[in-house]
Amino acid sequence: MTITHKTIKEEAAEFKSVLFNNEIEIPSFMSCAWPAMALMMWLILWPVIAFQMKGNIYTGTLMAIGISGFAGFLFSIAFFNARSLYLAIPPNFRNKSKVLNLLRCKVKIYLLIFFVMNILGGCWAENSEAGAMLYLFVTIGAMVILAFVFAADISRYRLSAFTSVLELIKSRKQGGE
């Protein structure tokens, strides 16, 4: 899907008018939190599955679970914030917006790439001498690299108009005008 700067400007102007004409809905905690919680649970459970913890608990495996769970927690905070802003956008605009549809697709693709890398890293680490340390290296490396690539990818669209409107949503949700 190709998005032009003209489309972004038009949708940002429409977005701003929609916000001033509609009430901003504050989404429920669980609707914002469930993707973040699912990510955290995945990052805690996958090392358990990958390293087949049936009875023997190794320090390296516990370290992999703890550190990947903590990294998942840190990323979950960002996911929670982004999802709360996304869900505050009126559903009729959210569903028809080309820009938001593009962002939604990109997030899904980057998450899929992360999960594939995480699964492959866990399988590789299980069959390697490095074990849990290799898993941590792959997991944290994938998180950091994909975060930088995602930021660079999204910055190409120059979404400053959308960002300023989202900041307006944030201030209105917190009681300001």
VENJO-V505839 format. One record per run of one state. SS is the DSSP state (@ for helix, = for strand, . for the rest). FROM is the first residue (numbers start at 1). TO is the last residue. If there is no record, write none. Layout:
BEGIN
ss,from,to
SS,FROM,TO
SS,FROM,TO
END
This chain:
BEGIN
ss,from,to
.,1,4
@,5,21
.,22,28
@,29,50
.,51,58
@,59,88
.,89,90
@,91,96
.,97,97
@,98,126
.,127,131
@,132,155
.,156,159
@,160,173
.,174,177
END
